[in-house]
Amino acid sequence: MIVIINFKCLSIDDKDIIEKYVDKENLESYEYLFSSLYMWRKLNNVKYALINDALVIEKNEEGKGTFYAQPLK
């Protein structure tokens, strides 16, 4: 069975969704902060998806490829 996950482009309207997951974690990295994701959204084509109640962030850095952040529950 093939599952296709539709990632959504990050917008200002997604702030509450992202922060809901990030605030649950004790993260010492700026990479999950909404402000950082939003600032770099166009350059890195930042997208996200909710998969089985976990937040998955996708970034595509030109010349480097597509990267996925560790899911947050």
Stockholm file with secondary structure:
# STOCKHOLM 1.0

chainA/1-73         MIVIINFKCLSIDDKDIIEKYVDKENLESYEYLFSSLYMWRKLNNVKYALINDALVIEKNEEGKGTFYAQPLK
#=GR chainA/1-73 SS CCCCCCCEECCGGGHHHHHHHHTTSCCCCGGGCHHHHHHTTTTTTCEEEEETTEEEEEEEETTTEEEECCCBC
#=GC SS_cons        CCCCCCCEECCGGGHHHHHHHHTTSCCCCGGGCHHHHHHTTTTTTCEEEEETTEEEEEEEETTTEEEECCCBC
//
